[in-house]
C-alpha cells in the first residue's frame, strides 16, 4: 500500500523557497544565460542547490560530465575548505569557458581538475586523477552510459559511505512510463532500478529538477 501522499508542493511553494534562498552569483547567472542559446544541458537550479548541500563534508568529488561547469560550481561552493573536484568532459571549448566562470566565482584553480576525455576512456586508461577513493560522485553525461560509469566507479573509486548522485533520472516524465520509450529512457530506467535494487546502496530518487538519484555506497 502506497499510503496517502497528501499535500504536494506547487509553484507558489517553489517560488517562495527560491525567494528566501541566497542569490545566485554573477558567474552562475552567466552560465544559466549561456546555456540557453545554443541549448547546453545543465542541471536545474533547484538540483544545483541540492548538490551544494550534499557536497558539504565531501573532500574529494568526481563529476562525469562538465558541460559549462554549472553543477561543478554548485559542488565547489558547497565543499569544505581544501576540497577537490575532478570533472570529466571531452569538449575543451565548453570546459575552458567553465574555468573562466569558476574563477569569476572565486574558486581557486587547484580546487577543480579537468580531465579532457570521454569518461569511459579516461576511466579505462587509468588516469591518475581518477584513482579515488572519492567521497561523492556526480553523473550527468551520456544517458546510455550511466551504468558503465557506475561500473567504473565501483572499481575501487568510491570510499565507503560515498554518495553517488545522478541527474535526469526522471527524464521529463518518460522514465515513469508516461511517454514513449527511447534509448535514453530505457537506459535511465534500468540504471535507477539497478541502483535502488542493489543492497550495497541505500538509495532513493528525489523529484528535484529532472529527477536526482541519490545513493550511499555501503562498501
GROMACS elastic network, one bead per residue, 0.5 to 0.9 nm:
[ bonds ]
;  ai    aj funct       b0    kb
    2     5     6  0.79384   500
    3     6     6  0.88555   500
    5     8     6  0.75293   500
    9    12     6  0.79204   500
    9    13     6  0.58331   500
    9    14     6  0.72237   500
   10    13     6  0.54063   500
   10    14     6  0.64612   500
   10    15     6  0.87147   500
   11    14     6  0.50674   500
   11    15     6  0.59912   500
   11    16     6  0.85121   500
   12    15     6  0.50675   500
   12    16     6  0.61549   500
   12    17     6  0.87186   500
   13    16     6  0.50790   500
   13    17     6  0.62990   500
   13    18     6  0.86970   500
   14    17     6  0.51254   500
   14    18     6  0.62744   500
   14    19     6  0.86155   500
   15    18     6  0.50965   500
   15    19     6  0.61354   500
   15    20     6  0.89538   500
   16    20     6  0.65748   500
   16    21     6  0.87462   500
   17    20     6  0.55463   500
   17    21     6  0.62545   500
   18    21     6  0.51357   500
   18    22     6  0.81901   500
   18    23     6  0.86400   500
   18    46     6  0.83787   500
   19    22     6  0.82389   500
   19    23     6  0.85304   500
   20    23     6  0.84999   500
   21    24     6  0.88100   500
   24    27     6  0.79345   500
   24    28     6  0.59080   500
   24    29     6  0.63691   500
   25    28     6  0.52265   500
   25    29     6  0.63817   500
   25    30     6  0.86297   500
   25   105     6  0.68379   500
   26    29     6  0.50935   500
   26    30     6  0.60793   500
   26    31     6  0.86956   500
   26   101     6  0.88200   500
   26   104     6  0.79230   500
   26   105     6  0.74526   500
   27    31     6  0.62619   500
   27    32     6  0.86903   500
   27    70     6  0.89671   500
   27    73     6  0.89642   500
   27   100     6  0.88104   500
   27   101     6  0.52683   500
   27   102     6  0.71891   500
   27   103     6  0.86582   500
   27   104     6  0.59856   500
   27   105     6  0.56575   500
   28    31     6  0.51828   500
   28    32     6  0.62771   500
   28    33     6  0.86758   500
   28    70     6  0.68052   500
   28    73     6  0.78517   500
   28    74     6  0.86000   500
   28   101     6  0.77162   500
   28   102     6  0.89538   500
   28   105     6  0.79561   500
   29    32     6  0.51575   500
   29    33     6  0.62373   500
   29    34     6  0.86323   500
   30    33     6  0.51337   500
   30    34     6  0.60679   500
   30    35     6  0.85549   500
   30   101     6  0.78355   500
   31    34     6  0.50298   500
   31    35     6  0.60247   500
   31    36     6  0.88236   500
   31    42     6  0.88177   500
   31    68     6  0.66763   500
   31    69     6  0.79508   500
   31    70     6  0.64320   500
   31    98     6  0.81398   500
   31   101     6  0.74692   500
   32    35     6  0.52802   500
   32    36     6  0.68052   500
   32    42     6  0.79664   500
   32    45     6  0.88075   500
   32    70     6  0.78204   500
   33    36     6  0.55746   500
   33    37     6  0.76893   500
   34    37     6  0.61670   500
   34    38     6  0.76495   500
   34    39     6  0.82532   500
   34    40     6  0.79929   500
   34    68     6  0.84113   500
   35    38     6  0.65264   500
   35    39     6  0.54067   500
   35    41     6  0.68606   500
   35    42     6  0.71316   500
   35    68     6  0.74997   500
   36    40     6  0.66132   500
   36    41     6  0.86911   500
   37    40     6  0.75086   500
   40    67     6  0.72032   500
   40    68     6  0.76799   500
   41    67     6  0.71996   500
   41    68     6  0.84521   500
   42    45     6  0.87234   500
   42    66     6  0.87728   500
   42    67     6  0.71346   500
   42    68     6  0.73637   500
   42    69     6  0.81312   500
   42    70     6  0.63573   500
   42    71     6  0.70584   500
   42   140     6  0.87311   500
   43    46     6  0.81756   500
   43    47     6  0.62156   500
   43    48     6  0.62467   500
   43    70     6  0.72080   500
   43    71     6  0.62709   500
   43   140     6  0.84293   500
   43   167     6  0.72891   500
   43   168     6  0.83454   500
   43   209     6  0.72745   500
   43   210     6  0.80141   500
   44    47     6  0.51730   500
   44    48     6  0.62400   500
   44    49     6  0.88651   500
   44    71     6  0.89677   500
   44   208     6  0.80319   500
   44   209     6  0.50274   500
   44   210     6  0.72023   500
   45    49     6  0.63890   500
   45    50     6  0.88067   500
   45    71     6  0.89870   500
   45   209     6  0.74912   500
   46    49     6  0.52237   500
   46    50     6  0.65477   500
   46    51     6  0.88212   500
   46   208     6  0.65235   500
   46   209     6  0.61359   500
   47    50     6  0.50431   500
   47    51     6  0.62198   500
   47    52     6  0.87118   500
   47    71     6  0.86206   500
   47   167     6  0.83306   500
   47   208     6  0.57203   500
   47   209     6  0.54924   500
   47   210     6  0.82284   500
   47   211     6  0.83371   500
   47   212     6  0.72010   500
   48    52     6  0.62833   500
   48    53     6  0.87863   500
   48    70     6  0.78873   500
   48    71     6  0.59299   500
   48    73     6  0.87204   500
   48    74     6  0.56556   500
   48    75     6  0.78121   500
   48   209     6  0.88252   500
   49    52     6  0.51470   500
   49    53     6  0.64637   500
   49    54     6  0.87973   500
   49    74     6  0.67900   500
   49    75     6  0.87787   500
   49    78     6  0.89381   500
   50    53     6  0.51691   500
   50    54     6  0.62005   500
   50    55     6  0.85966   500
   50    74     6  0.86564   500
   50   208     6  0.84708   500
   51    54     6  0.51242   500
   51    55     6  0.60697   500
   51    56     6  0.89416   500
   51    71     6  0.74622   500
   51    74     6  0.63540   500
   51    75     6  0.57790   500
   51    78     6  0.77137   500
   51   138     6  0.87794   500
   51   165     6  0.85032   500
   52    55     6  0.51940   500
   52    56     6  0.69075   500
   52    71     6  0.85922   500
   52    73     6  0.85175   500
   52    74     6  0.50135   500
   52    76     6  0.73962   500
   52    77     6  0.63717   500
   52    79     6  0.73770   500
   53    56     6  0.56315   500
   53    74     6  0.87991   500
   53    75     6  0.81153   500
   53    78     6  0.59258   500
   53    79     6  0.85343   500
   54    57     6  0.80168   500
   54    58     6  0.78566   500
   54    75     6  0.80483   500
   54    78     6  0.74756   500
   54    79     6  0.86436   500
   54   136     6  0.86171   500
   54   163     6  0.83686   500
   55    58     6  0.52298   500
   55    59     6  0.81327   500
   55    61     6  0.80714   500
   55    74     6  0.85454   500
   55    75     6  0.56040   500
   55    76     6  0.76528   500
   55    77     6  0.83224   500
   55    78     6  0.51601   500
   55    79     6  0.51530   500
   55    80     6  0.79880   500
   55   135     6  0.88861   500
   55   136     6  0.73514   500
   56    59     6  0.82210   500
   56    75     6  0.84495   500
   56    77     6  0.89044   500
   56    78     6  0.52225   500
   56    80     6  0.59924   500
   57    78     6  0.83506   500
   57    79     6  0.63179   500
   57    80     6  0.56204   500
   57    83     6  0.85357   500
   57   135     6  0.87001   500
   58    61     6  0.68015   500
   58    78     6  0.87392   500
   58    79     6  0.61551   500
   58    80     6  0.69405   500
   58    83     6  0.71143   500
   58    84     6  0.88105   500
   58   134     6  0.83226   500
   58   135     6  0.53706   500
   58   136     6  0.63904   500
   58   162     6  0.83894   500
   58   163     6  0.88905   500
   59    79     6  0.66670   500
   59    80     6  0.65193   500
   59    81     6  0.82020   500
   59    82     6  0.71042   500
   59    84     6  0.61330   500
   59    85     6  0.82478   500
   59   134     6  0.79358   500
   59   135     6  0.64998   500
   59   136     6  0.83492   500
   60    79     6  0.87701   500
   60    83     6  0.59299   500
   60    84     6  0.51633   500
   60    85     6  0.59644   500
   60    86     6  0.80611   500
   60   132     6  0.80367   500
   60   133     6  0.77400   500
   60   134     6  0.50152   500
   60   135     6  0.53014   500
   60   136     6  0.66903   500
   60   137     6  0.88047   500
   61    75     6  0.83083   500
   61    79     6  0.89269   500
   61    83     6  0.80010   500
   61    84     6  0.62986   500
   61    86     6  0.62935   500
   61    87     6  0.83075   500
   61   132     6  0.88982   500
   61   134     6  0.55733   500
   61   135     6  0.58883   500
   61   137     6  0.57443   500
   61   138     6  0.77832   500
   62    84     6  0.86144   500
   62    85     6  0.56190   500
   62    87     6  0.57471   500
   62    88     6  0.80173   500
   62   130     6  0.75845   500
   62   132     6  0.84812   500
   62   134     6  0.66654   500
   62   135     6  0.83189   500
   62   136     6  0.64782   500
   62   138     6  0.63924   500
   62   139     6  0.85990   500
   63    66     6  0.70578   500
   63    71     6  0.87702   500
   63    72     6  0.73900   500
   63    85     6  0.73018   500
   63    86     6  0.61687   500
   63    88     6  0.62549   500
   63   136     6  0.84340   500
   63   137     6  0.57293   500
   63   139     6  0.60182   500
   63   140     6  0.76873   500
   64    86     6  0.86141   500
   64    87     6  0.59988   500
   64    88     6  0.51568   500
   64    89     6  0.70515   500
   64   119     6  0.65497   500
   64   137     6  0.77658   500
   64   138     6  0.61970   500
   64   140     6  0.58785   500
   64   141     6  0.60874   500
   64   149     6  0.78724   500
   65    69     6  0.85922   500
   65    87     6  0.67544   500
   65    88     6  0.54879   500
   65    89     6  0.52155   500
   65    90     6  0.86119   500
   65   119     6  0.78288   500
   65   138     6  0.83966   500
   65   139     6  0.67170   500
   65   140     6  0.52382   500
   65   142     6  0.81173   500
   66    69     6  0.50452   500
   66    70     6  0.77214   500
   66    71     6  0.75240   500
   66    72     6  0.68132   500
   66    87     6  0.60102   500
   66    88     6  0.60431   500
   66    89     6  0.54228   500
   66    90     6  0.88304   500
   66    91     6  0.86592   500
   66    94     6  0.81680   500
   66    95     6  0.67601   500
   66    98     6  0.81525   500
   66   114     6  0.86265   500
   66   140     6  0.79516   500
   66   141     6  0.80170   500
   67    70     6  0.76494   500
   67    71     6  0.88472   500
   67    89     6  0.69303   500
   67    91     6  0.74993   500
   67    94     6  0.58235   500
   67    95     6  0.63542   500
   67    98     6  0.76267   500
   67   141     6  0.87115   500
   68    71     6  0.83631   500
   68    72     6  0.85626   500
   68    94     6  0.55063   500
   68    95     6  0.60016   500
   68    96     6  0.84800   500
   68    97     6  0.66524   500
   68    99     6  0.85506   500
   68   101     6  0.85630   500
   69    73     6  0.60196   500
   69    74     6  0.86969   500
   69    87     6  0.87130   500
   69    94     6  0.82298   500
   69    95     6  0.68288   500
   69    97     6  0.82924   500
   69    99     6  0.75713   500
   69   101     6  0.79417   500
   69   102     6  0.77213   500
   70    73     6  0.52076   500
   70    74     6  0.64975   500
   70    75     6  0.88017   500
   70    98     6  0.76656   500
   70   101     6  0.87928   500
   70   102     6  0.88519   500
   71    74     6  0.50572   500
   71    75     6  0.62025   500
   71    76     6  0.85367   500
   71   138     6  0.89224   500
   72    75     6  0.51523   500
   72    76     6  0.60720   500
   72    77     6  0.86257   500
   72    85     6  0.78575   500
   72    87     6  0.74666   500
   72    98     6  0.88324   500
   72   102     6  0.85736   500
   72   112     6  0.83590   500
   73    77     6  0.60806   500
   73    78     6  0.86194   500
   73    98     6  0.87884   500
   73   101     6  0.84505   500
   73   102     6  0.63799   500
   73   105     6  0.81468   500
   73   107     6  0.81075   500
   74    77     6  0.52648   500
   74    78     6  0.64491   500
   74    79     6  0.88781   500
   75    78     6  0.52515   500
   75    79     6  0.62634   500
   75    85     6  0.82232   500
   76    79     6  0.52380   500
   76    80     6  0.85115   500
   76    83     6  0.78991   500
   76    84     6  0.77791   500
   76    85     6  0.72539   500
   76   102     6  0.88552   500
   76   107     6  0.73089   500
   76   111     6  0.76426   500
   76   112     6  0.79122   500
   77    80     6  0.83950   500
   77   105     6  0.88425   500
   77   107     6  0.78269   500
   79    82     6  0.81021   500
   79    83     6  0.57961   500
   79    84     6  0.79606   500
   80    83     6  0.55893   500
   81    84     6  0.89381   500
   82   111     6  0.73586   500
   83   111     6  0.64507   500
   83   112     6  0.89489   500
   84   110     6  0.74929   500
   84   112     6  0.58394   500
   84   113     6  0.77285   500
   85   110     6  0.89628   500
   85   111     6  0.61041   500
   85   113     6  0.61576   500
   85   114     6  0.84884   500
   86   111     6  0.85129   500
   86   112     6  0.58473   500
   86   114     6  0.59553   500
   86   115     6  0.71122   500
   86   129     6  0.69263   500
   86   130     6  0.72393   500
   87   112     6  0.72538   500
   87   113     6  0.63043   500
   87   114     6  0.51845   500
   87   115     6  0.61155   500
   87   116     6  0.85980   500
   88   113     6  0.86256   500
   88   114     6  0.60413   500
   88   116     6  0.60750   500
   88   117     6  0.65787   500
   88   118     6  0.72594   500
   88   119     6  0.59814   500
   88   122     6  0.81599   500
   89    92     6  0.74681   500
   89    94     6  0.87321   500
   89    95     6  0.73885   500
   89   114     6  0.76833   500
   89   115     6  0.64455   500
   89   116     6  0.52787   500
   89   117     6  0.56078   500
   89   118     6  0.60650   500
   89   119     6  0.67113   500
   89   141     6  0.84622   500
   90    94     6  0.89603   500
   90    95     6  0.84860   500
   90   115     6  0.77244   500
   90   118     6  0.51550   500
   90   119     6  0.78017   500
   91    94     6  0.56139   500
   91    95     6  0.63992   500
   91    96     6  0.87016   500
   91   116     6  0.68783   500
   91   117     6  0.77866   500
   91   118     6  0.88197   500
   92    96     6  0.57813   500
   92    97     6  0.84393   500
   92   116     6  0.64021   500
   92   117     6  0.88614   500
   93    96     6  0.53474   500
   93    97     6  0.65432   500
   93    98     6  0.87791   500
   94    97     6  0.52589   500
   94    98     6  0.62532   500
   94    99     6  0.88639   500
   95    99     6  0.61902   500
   95   100     6  0.87223   500
   95   114     6  0.77630   500
   95   116     6  0.83094   500
   96    99     6  0.51608   500
   96   100     6  0.66580   500
   97   100     6  0.52222   500
   97   101     6  0.65928   500
   97   102     6  0.88493   500
   98   101     6  0.51719   500
   98   102     6  0.62303   500
   98   103     6  0.86812   500
   99   102     6  0.50634   500
   99   103     6  0.62296   500
   99   104     6  0.86061   500
   99   109     6  0.79545   500
   99   112     6  0.87039   500
   99   114     6  0.89552   500
  100   103     6  0.51991   500
  100   104     6  0.62364   500
  100   105     6  0.87567   500
  101   105     6  0.62536   500
  101   106     6  0.87514   500
  101   107     6  0.88515   500
  102   105     6  0.50753   500
  102   106     6  0.64642   500
  102   107     6  0.53435   500
  102   108     6  0.78201   500
  102   109     6  0.81118   500
  102   112     6  0.88562   500
  103   106     6  0.50330   500
  103   107     6  0.52727   500
  103   108     6  0.65572   500
  103   109     6  0.72235   500
  104   107     6  0.75033   500
  107   110     6  0.84470   500
  107   111     6  0.69181   500
  107   112     6  0.81391   500
  108   111     6  0.55917   500
  108   112     6  0.75933   500
  109   112     6  0.58572   500
  109   113     6  0.76400   500
  110   113     6  0.68262   500
  113   129     6  0.78651   500
  114   129     6  0.89823   500
  115   118     6  0.86944   500
  115   119     6  0.84789   500
  115   122     6  0.77682   500
  115   127     6  0.85361   500
  115   129     6  0.78327   500
  115   130     6  0.88215   500
  116   119     6  0.86148   500
  116   122     6  0.84985   500
  117   120     6  0.84599   500
  117   121     6  0.69174   500
  117   122     6  0.60069   500
  118   121     6  0.54087   500
  118   122     6  0.61618   500
  118   123     6  0.87590   500
  119   122     6  0.50637   500
  119   123     6  0.61891   500
  119   124     6  0.85430   500
  119   141     6  0.86756   500
  119   149     6  0.76137   500
  120   123     6  0.51340   500
  120   124     6  0.60351   500
  120   125     6  0.84841   500
  120   145     6  0.83711   500
  120   148     6  0.74597   500
  120   149     6  0.67213   500
  120   152     6  0.76829   500
  121   124     6  0.50536   500
  121   125     6  0.59840   500
  121   126     6  0.86525   500
  122   125     6  0.51738   500
  122   126     6  0.64716   500
  122   127     6  0.57785   500
  122   130     6  0.79755   500
  123   126     6  0.53345   500
  123   127     6  0.63462   500
  123   130     6  0.68490   500
  123   131     6  0.86156   500
  123   149     6  0.85018   500
  123   152     6  0.64646   500
  123   153     6  0.85008   500
  124   127     6  0.78519   500
  124   152     6  0.79272   500
  125   128     6  0.89429   500
  126   129     6  0.84169   500
  126   130     6  0.70764   500
  126   131     6  0.71108   500
  127   130     6  0.55272   500
  127   131     6  0.69218   500
  128   131     6  0.51548   500
  128   132     6  0.85054   500
  129   132     6  0.76737   500
  130   133     6  0.83929   500
  130   134     6  0.87444   500
  130   157     6  0.76133   500
  131   134     6  0.84764   500
  131   156     6  0.81591   500
  131   157     6  0.62518   500
  132   135     6  0.85845   500
  132   153     6  0.86770   500
  132   156     6  0.72261   500
  132   158     6  0.65834   500
  132   159     6  0.78776   500
  133   156     6  0.67149   500
  133   159     6  0.51271   500
  133   160     6  0.89153   500
  133   162     6  0.89198   500
  134   137     6  0.69312   500
  134   153     6  0.89088   500
  134   157     6  0.59900   500
  134   159     6  0.56264   500
  134   162     6  0.68413   500
  134   163     6  0.88282   500
  135   158     6  0.65127   500
  135   159     6  0.57485   500
  135   160     6  0.80742   500
  135   161     6  0.72954   500
  135   163     6  0.63974   500
  135   164     6  0.86861   500
  136   158     6  0.76315   500
  136   159     6  0.84283   500
  136   161     6  0.88899   500
  136   162     6  0.52418   500
  136   164     6  0.58428   500
  136   165     6  0.76289   500
  137   153     6  0.80481   500
  137   158     6  0.79939   500
  137   162     6  0.76748   500
  137   163     6  0.62549   500
  137   165     6  0.60986   500
  137   166     6  0.83210   500
  138   163     6  0.82924   500
  138   164     6  0.60385   500
  138   166     6  0.56728   500
  138   167     6  0.78951   500
  139   146     6  0.71596   500
  139   149     6  0.76858   500
  139   150     6  0.84937   500
  139   164     6  0.77616   500
  139   165     6  0.61288   500
  139   167     6  0.64800   500
  140   143     6  0.76911   500
  140   146     6  0.81367   500
  140   165     6  0.86956   500
  140   166     6  0.60205   500
  140   167     6  0.54483   500
  140   168     6  0.75229   500
  141   144     6  0.89471   500
  141   145     6  0.77986   500
  141   146     6  0.75513   500
  141   167     6  0.86938   500
  142   145     6  0.55127   500
  142   146     6  0.68209   500
  142   184     6  0.83997   500
  143   146     6  0.54527   500
  143   147     6  0.85799   500
  143   168     6  0.84440   500
  143   169     6  0.89070   500
  143   183     6  0.84210   500
  143   184     6  0.54536   500
  143   185     6  0.81519   500
  143   187     6  0.64295   500
  143   188     6  0.63564   500
  144   147     6  0.73646   500
  144   148     6  0.83822   500
  144   183     6  0.69027   500
  144   184     6  0.56765   500
  144   185     6  0.85614   500
  144   186     6  0.81575   500
  144   187     6  0.50327   500
  144   188     6  0.71310   500
  144   191     6  0.89473   500
  145   148     6  0.51587   500
  145   149     6  0.61773   500
  145   150     6  0.86794   500
  145   187     6  0.77808   500
  146   149     6  0.51195   500
  146   150     6  0.63138   500
  146   151     6  0.87312   500
  146   166     6  0.83161   500
  146   187     6  0.75107   500
  146   188     6  0.73672   500
  146   191     6  0.66536   500
  147   150     6  0.51182   500
  147   151     6  0.62840   500
  147   152     6  0.88071   500
  147   187     6  0.78917   500
  147   188     6  0.85741   500
  147   190     6  0.82233   500
  147   191     6  0.57429   500
  147   194     6  0.85237   500
  148   152     6  0.63042   500
  148   153     6  0.86763   500
  149   152     6  0.51602   500
  149   153     6  0.63120   500
  149   154     6  0.87237   500
  150   153     6  0.50060   500
  150   154     6  0.61511   500
  150   155     6  0.88029   500
  150   164     6  0.86268   500
  150   191     6  0.89697   500
  151   154     6  0.51652   500
  151   155     6  0.66316   500
  152   155     6  0.53581   500
  152   156     6  0.83190   500
  152   157     6  0.76218   500
  153   156     6  0.67167   500
  153   158     6  0.62058   500
  154   157     6  0.59194   500
  154   158     6  0.63047   500
  155   158     6  0.78403   500
  156   159     6  0.77380   500
  158   161     6  0.81567   500
  158   162     6  0.59797   500
  158   163     6  0.83973   500
  158   164     6  0.87514   500
  158   217     6  0.74895   500
  158   219     6  0.79304   500
  159   162     6  0.52834   500
  159   163     6  0.88587   500
  159   217     6  0.77029   500
  159   218     6  0.86597   500
  159   219     6  0.72575   500
  160   163     6  0.89590   500
  160   216     6  0.83237   500
  160   217     6  0.58349   500
  160   218     6  0.53539   500
  161   216     6  0.57332   500
  161   217     6  0.51363   500
  161   218     6  0.55019   500
  161   219     6  0.71399   500
  162   215     6  0.82619   500
  162   216     6  0.56792   500
  162   217     6  0.52904   500
  162   218     6  0.77174   500
  162   219     6  0.86023   500
  163   214     6  0.68639   500
  163   215     6  0.55908   500
  163   217     6  0.62187   500
  164   203     6  0.89253   500
  164   213     6  0.78244   500
  164   214     6  0.58874   500
  164   215     6  0.50949   500
  164   216     6  0.63123   500
  164   217     6  0.71990   500
  165   212     6  0.67394   500
  165   213     6  0.53976   500
  165   215     6  0.64487   500
  165   216     6  0.89002   500
  166   169     6  0.69029   500
  166   211     6  0.82785   500
  166   212     6  0.56518   500
  166   213     6  0.50379   500
  166   214     6  0.68489   500
  166   215     6  0.89421   500
  167   170     6  0.83822   500
  167   171     6  0.88243   500
  167   209     6  0.83568   500
  167   210     6  0.67994   500
  167   211     6  0.60390   500
  167   213     6  0.65279   500
  168   171     6  0.50326   500
  168   172     6  0.77431   500
  168   188     6  0.79819   500
  168   209     6  0.77750   500
  168   211     6  0.51009   500
  168   212     6  0.63741   500
  168   213     6  0.83231   500
  169   172     6  0.86065   500
  169   175     6  0.71759   500
  169   185     6  0.84950   500
  169   188     6  0.56566   500
  169   189     6  0.72270   500
  169   191     6  0.83391   500
  169   192     6  0.69898   500
  169   205     6  0.78719   500
  169   210     6  0.66829   500
  169   212     6  0.61639   500
  169   213     6  0.65466   500
  170   173     6  0.55221   500
  170   174     6  0.66091   500
  170   175     6  0.52717   500
  170   176     6  0.68659   500
  170   185     6  0.84788   500
  170   188     6  0.78042   500
  170   189     6  0.81547   500
  170   205     6  0.85964   500
  170   207     6  0.78537   500
  170   209     6  0.89194   500
  170   210     6  0.56256   500
  170   212     6  0.78072   500
  171   174     6  0.54690   500
  171   175     6  0.59097   500
  171   176     6  0.86241   500
  171   184     6  0.84023   500
  171   185     6  0.68685   500
  171   188     6  0.78836   500
  171   210     6  0.58259   500
  171   211     6  0.70704   500
  172   175     6  0.77104   500
  172   179     6  0.88273   500
  172   210     6  0.59478   500
  172   211     6  0.82088   500
  173   176     6  0.57999   500
  173   177     6  0.71033   500
  173   178     6  0.58929   500
  173   179     6  0.66962   500
  173   210     6  0.83187   500
  174   177     6  0.53614   500
  174   178     6  0.54649   500
  174   180     6  0.66046   500
  174   181     6  0.68055   500
  174   182     6  0.87878   500
  174   185     6  0.62657   500
  175   178     6  0.73779   500
  175   179     6  0.76882   500
  175   180     6  0.88301   500
  175   181     6  0.76389   500
  175   184     6  0.89604   500
  175   185     6  0.53991   500
  175   186     6  0.72513   500
  175   188     6  0.69339   500
  175   189     6  0.56207   500
  176   179     6  0.78898   500
  176   189     6  0.79454   500
  177   180     6  0.68365   500
  177   181     6  0.74488   500
  177   185     6  0.89766   500
  180   185     6  0.84607   500
  181   184     6  0.79445   500
  181   185     6  0.55505   500
  181   186     6  0.63141   500
  182   185     6  0.52220   500
  182   186     6  0.61732   500
  182   187     6  0.85952   500
  183   186     6  0.53304   500
  183   187     6  0.61755   500
  183   188     6  0.86503   500
  184   187     6  0.51518   500
  184   188     6  0.61007   500
  184   189     6  0.85292   500
  185   188     6  0.52535   500
  185   189     6  0.60996   500
  185   190     6  0.85631   500
  186   189     6  0.51874   500
  186   190     6  0.61368   500
  186   191     6  0.85520   500
  187   190     6  0.51664   500
  187   191     6  0.60671   500
  187   192     6  0.86856   500
  188   192     6  0.61837   500
  188   193     6  0.85205   500
  189   192     6  0.53254   500
  189   193     6  0.61236   500
  189   194     6  0.84730   500
  190   193     6  0.51403   500
  190   194     6  0.59735   500
  190   195     6  0.86836   500
  191   194     6  0.50973   500
  191   195     6  0.63011   500
  191   196     6  0.86308   500
  192   195     6  0.52768   500
  192   196     6  0.60147   500
  192   197     6  0.82449   500
  192   204     6  0.87783   500
  192   205     6  0.82063   500
  192   213     6  0.73813   500
  193   196     6  0.53498   500
  193   197     6  0.58349   500
  193   198     6  0.84608   500
  194   197     6  0.52078   500
  194   198     6  0.61144   500
  195   198     6  0.51731   500
  195   199     6  0.83847   500
  195   200     6  0.86306   500
  195   201     6  0.67985   500
  195   202     6  0.85530   500
  195   203     6  0.69294   500
  195   204     6  0.87580   500
  195   213     6  0.89116   500
  195   215     6  0.75732   500
  196   199     6  0.78684   500
  196   201     6  0.71222   500
  196   202     6  0.72991   500
  196   203     6  0.53767   500
  196   204     6  0.65705   500
  196   205     6  0.86819   500
  196   215     6  0.79694   500
  197   200     6  0.88426   500
  197   201     6  0.81509   500
  197   203     6  0.85637   500
  198   201     6  0.57393   500
  198   202     6  0.81469   500
  198   203     6  0.86753   500
  199   202     6  0.71518   500
  199   218     6  0.85456   500
  200   216     6  0.83786   500
  200   217     6  0.62083   500
  200   218     6  0.53538   500
  200   219     6  0.64574   500
  201   215     6  0.58599   500
  201   216     6  0.53671   500
  201   218     6  0.57640   500
  201   219     6  0.81740   500
  202   214     6  0.83816   500
  202   215     6  0.54000   500
  202   216     6  0.51463   500
  202   217     6  0.69032   500
  202   218     6  0.75062   500
  203   213     6  0.73255   500
  203   214     6  0.56396   500
  203   216     6  0.63174   500
  203   217     6  0.87145   500
  204   212     6  0.85674   500
  204   213     6  0.59442   500
  204   214     6  0.56084   500
  204   215     6  0.64421   500
  205   208     6  0.85908   500
  205   211     6  0.65666   500
  205   212     6  0.56200   500
  205   214     6  0.60654   500
  205   215     6  0.85280   500
  206   209     6  0.86603   500
  206   211     6  0.58455   500
  206   212     6  0.51025   500
  206   213     6  0.61310   500
  206   214     6  0.72781   500
  207   210     6  0.71282   500
  207   212     6  0.65699   500
  207   213     6  0.87494   500
  208   211     6  0.51696   500
  208   212     6  0.60407   500
  209   212     6  0.72125   500
